[in-house]
Amino acid sequence: MRWRRDVRRFRTDPVPEDLLARGLQAFALAPSVGLSEPWRILRVQSAQARAACLANYRDCNAQALACQSDDRAAVYARLKLSGMTEAPVHLAVFSDDSTPKGHGLGAATMPETRAYSVVGAIIQLWLALRAEGLGLGWVSILDPTRLARDLDVPANWRFIGYLCIGWPEEDNTVPELERAGWEIRAAALHLETR
């Protein structure tokens, strides 16, 4: 659990298909609202698709850098926020917000629970991959509309995450953002009672 880190520094060694398949099987076993199983996964393999996703990230990252205050901009510019150029496996994960599976149970009053189900499945994948020695990096600096258009997905699919998977360059239990001076982990969980 301590090493369920967001990995951004990958070796380029290939990921054996059986290891990826085991991770995806753990993903598919995740619970979902109303048993809707709304996850939709695209393996991004073609050079053209990867280039479009990487260009999306680079454009959004440049915009994010421009929004940083002067004192934070230098730190931000040094951060490695994506493993897209090194990671051998790329997955774009979506939630099918109009799936008939599950008959709308639990999603009528809270439709966002389908997306929450996909996020829970991603965490399960993350832990399963880590148990195999693999790392996962979740790229969040992307324009979802552009990414969905570039990957030509159905309009009812909501983008949840772009995942880079591969062998980590190093094992470290301290988050990279903390080591880089971006932020520090809270000393304790903040829990309130009402």
Buried (B, 14 or more C-beta within 10 A) or exposed (E): EEEBBBBBBBBEEEBEEEBBEBBBEBBBEBEBBBEBBBBBBBEBEEEEBBEBBBEBBEBBBEEEBEEEEEEEEEBBEEBEBBBBEBBBBBBBBBBBBBBEBBEBEBBEEEBEBBBBBBBBBBBBBBBBBBEBEBBBBBBEBBBBEBBBEBBEBEEEBBBBBBBBBBBBBEEBEEBBBEEEEBEEEEEEEEEEEE
